[in-house]
Amino acid sequence: MKKILISLLFFTLWGYALYAQNEQEKIKQVVMEAYVSGIHNSGPLENITAGFHPGFELLGVGSDGNTITKLPIYTWIENIKQSRAAGRVPAVETKYRFLSIDITGNAAVVKLELLREEKLIFTDYLFLYNFKEGWKIVNKIYHRH
């Protein structure tokens, strides 16, 4: 009986580990395609709209250091379209490093570093929910280096 319980526990934990690893890979894919490629490296706009929830807001600290600024995804996409039309695109590819992915149920947070020319430019915290369509980025806060 003891061996059966230990085996059951082992397979349950092993199954959960495989599930968590699979979900982490799905989250990484969304972040790489929608955020890193789509927003930072001039990838297809369709990737952005596919990976970001329509209710997404980028939160920042105002220039006074005491207020919060908000940038909804539809405004961010419009700014990207205007920049691309004007020929203002990054000359250097943005690279990335995943520092952590924490998943609890249908919620996740990703800590990500963005680099240009091997120089750290941002540490981002991306918040995601798992909807019927899959993982979507719903919010972002960041630190500019």
Secondary structure, DSSP 8 states (H G I E B T S, - for coil): -HHHHHHHHHHHHHHHHHHHHHHHHHHHHHIIIIIIIIIIS---HHHHHHHEEEEEEEEEE-TTSSSEEEEEHHHHHHHHHHHHHTT---SS-EEEEEEEEEEETTEEEEEEEEEETTEEEEEEEEEEEEETTEEEEEEEEEEE-
